[in-house]
Amino acid sequence: MSVENVAGEVIPRSRATFGESAARSSSRVPERDVIAMVETAVASGSVMLAFQPIVPACHPERPAFFEGLIRLLDQSGRIIPAKDFITEVELSALGRRIDRLSLGYGLDVLGDRPELRLAVNLSAKSIENEEWCDTLDRAIVADPSVAERLILEITESSAIERPDLVRLFMETYRRRGITFAIDDFGSGYTSMRYLKDLCFDILKIDGQFIRGVAQSSDNRALVSAMVSLGRHFDMVTVAEKVETAADAEILRELGVDCLQGYYFGAPTIRPRWDSDDKDLAVG
């Protein structure tokens, strides 16, 4: 798969918008209150997506696609990132509700923006959830182009937890046009057999190998190896958590296809394409 295939119609990058500073500064909710906080947010409709651009490494001025990252508003109005609650809820029914909301919001955006490509996250556990699958199926039936512009990101750990289930799901929905990404690659203990058998379209390299890559020869060697894997299996490679110009330049030299991180734009609650619609140059 090429970067052009992933990008489709691309959208110019706009200025930073509301949500950037909040996403950086959100503090962690005390663990004893996490479940109650999530339940309250879900019940009150205080769940939303923040959107972060993923840019082609060689042409970073125009995003290839965006990732929709789940966020909550707590009762004080603070924006809470997924890292502050997802571990506590991901194995529960509440985690499935969060996944359904994330998918539903992402599908709504794709329905409203026919020029957009968007990635959303899911757990392998949601693949077995009838309501989650119904949400996806209804959107595809209503507008088949949504499938062609949707990227589903599955974490490395989730993919190897239920490889047969994930494989069947991917085969079924790839035929309908959906693109699949393996997220946080390198963070766990992926078997190379699973990487071969599951046939992901996009490989997202975990940020632990990306931060400071310009200063770390070890990380450069590991990223280079992952880029080679991606090329061999015809996967577009994305470097996560790119935060400096020096790291971005090294990643270009190593052959990474796309870059994602604060250097190119923080996740924002108000979409960047809404902040300056006159800049849109699509089609």
Order of alpha helices (4+ residues) and beta strands (2+ residues): alpha-alpha-alpha-beta-beta-beta-alpha-alpha-beta-alpha-alpha-alpha-beta-alpha-alpha-beta-alpha-beta-alpha-beta-alpha-beta-alpha
